[in-house]
């Protein structure tokens, strides 16, 4: 995606509590998802470009995951991010709250 001057960085953020950029991104994403008048733009990017960028992002993520000392509790559950990405997690709805999954 360098042709479009895009750079995608993924990082782990502890919840959303108090992180202004993350809260803003969440708010804007929800607003955009509900706005039916927005044109669909994702179909202008070739699938192979998106796939290549995602694969590179996963490689960077894996490298960072193995090199960091942070997230030790999470690493106990998912010591290998590559294996975690292959897992299929079955999500269940919480009883008494139909808004959460």
C-alpha positions in Angstrom: 0.0 0.0 0.0 3.0 2.3 -0.2 1.7 3.6 -3.5 -1.2 5.2 -1.6 1.1 6.5 1.1 -0.5 4.3 3.7 1.2 2.9 6.7 -0.6 0.4 9.0 0.7 -0.2 12.4 -0.8 -2.7 14.9 -0.1 -2.6 18.5 -1.7 -4.0 21.7 -3.5 -1.5 23.8 -4.8 -2.3 27.3 -8.6 -1.9 26.9 -9.8 1.5 25.6 -9.7 3.2 29.0 -8.4 6.7 28.7 -6.3 6.4 25.5 -7.6 9.3 23.5 -6.5 8.1 20.0 -8.0 4.7 20.6 -11.3 6.1 22.0 -11.5 8.5 19.0 -10.8 5.7 16.5 -13.5 3.5 18.2 -16.1 6.4 18.1 -15.3 7.2 14.4 -15.5 3.5 13.4 -18.9 3.1 15.0 -20.2 6.3 13.5 -19.0 5.3 10.0 -20.4 1.8 10.4 -23.8 3.2 11.0 -23.7 5.8 8.2 -25.4 4.1 5.2 -24.7 7.2 3.0 -20.9 6.6 2.9 -19.7 5.2 -0.4 -18.0 1.8 -0.4 -14.3 2.4 -1.0 -12.6 -0.8 0.0 -13.3 -2.4 -3.4 -10.8 -0.1 -5.1 -7.8 -1.9 -3.5 -6.8 -5.2 -5.2 -7.2 -8.2 -3.0 -3.6 -9.3 -3.5 -2.4 -5.9 -2.1 -4.5 -6.3 1.0 -3.4 -9.9 1.4 0.3 -9.0 1.1 -0.1 -6.1 3.6 -1.9 -8.3 6.1 0.8 -11.0 5.7 3.5 -8.5 6.4 1.6 -7.1 9.3 1.3 -10.6 10.8 5.1 -11.1 10.4 5.8 -7.9 12.2 3.3 -8.8 14.9 4.9 -12.2 15.4 8.4 -10.6 15.6 7.3 -8.0 18.1 5.4 -10.7 20.1 8.5 -12.8 20.5 10.8 -9.9 21.3 8.7 -8.0 23.9 8.7 -8.7 27.7 5.2 -7.2 28.0 2.0 -9.1 28.0 3.3 -12.0 30.1 -0.2 -13.0 31.3 -1.5 -13.1 27.8 1.5 -15.0 26.6 0.7 -17.7 29.2 -2.5 -18.3 27.2 -1.1 -17.7 23.8 2.6 -18.3 23.8 2.7 -18.5 20.0 0.7 -15.9 18.1 0.9 -17.8 14.9 -0.9 -20.7 16.4 -3.4 -18.4 18.0 -4.2 -16.9 14.6 -5.1 -20.4 13.4 -7.5 -21.1 16.3 -11.2 -20.9 15.8 -12.8 -19.4 18.9 -16.5 -20.0 19.4 -18.0 -16.9 20.9 -21.1 -17.2 23.0 -23.6 -14.5 24.0 -23.6 -13.4 27.6 -26.9 -14.1 29.3 -29.0 -11.1 30.2 -27.2 -8.6 27.8 -28.2 -8.9 24.2 -25.8 -6.1 23.2 -22.6 -8.1 23.9 -21.2 -11.1 22.3 
